[in-house]
């Protein structure tokens, strides 16, 4: 029975952030590599936790270009896709502070934001971009998997 509870929480966790009901439990979202040649070993996770009406999200990244500057943003669903938030080209709803990968290609950055900026379709995915060329998006973490 305990195994079933763990599986259920693992499935329900991503849905809860989308419905503003995370209840303070941290939820981890894995980054996936986008179909481009930028930073082919990049990966990591985003851990989001809620306290009252605020969400704290920490990105823990690896495989980035050492010494390179990056930017990251929460994005809303865009018009290009209703099933793959990372491909939907949605508008930015919340930015993270700019950051630079260390000599090993690792980086960590945290943002605290009001739930209304990243809840539901407003927080459908997190993209990590090159600061020098925001059109280059090596990795994306889907936070919500479908519109609505």
Secondary structure as GFF3:
##gff-version 3
##sequence-region A 1 148
A	DSSP	alpha_helix	2	18	.	.	.	ID=ss1
A	DSSP	beta_strand	27	30	.	.	.	ID=ss2
A	DSSP	beta_strand	32	33	.	.	.	ID=ss3
A	DSSP	beta_strand	43	51	.	.	.	ID=ss4
A	DSSP	beta_strand	54	62	.	.	.	ID=ss5
A	DSSP	beta_strand	69	75	.	.	.	ID=ss6
A	DSSP	three_ten_helix	85	87	.	.	.	ID=ss7
A	DSSP	beta_strand	92	95	.	.	.	ID=ss8
A	DSSP	beta_strand	99	100	.	.	.	ID=ss9
A	DSSP	beta_strand	107	114	.	.	.	ID=ss10
A	DSSP	alpha_helix	115	118	.	.	.	ID=ss11
A	DSSP	three_ten_helix	120	123	.	.	.	ID=ss12
A	DSSP	beta_strand	125	130	.	.	.	ID=ss13
A	DSSP	beta_strand	137	142	.	.	.	ID=ss14
###
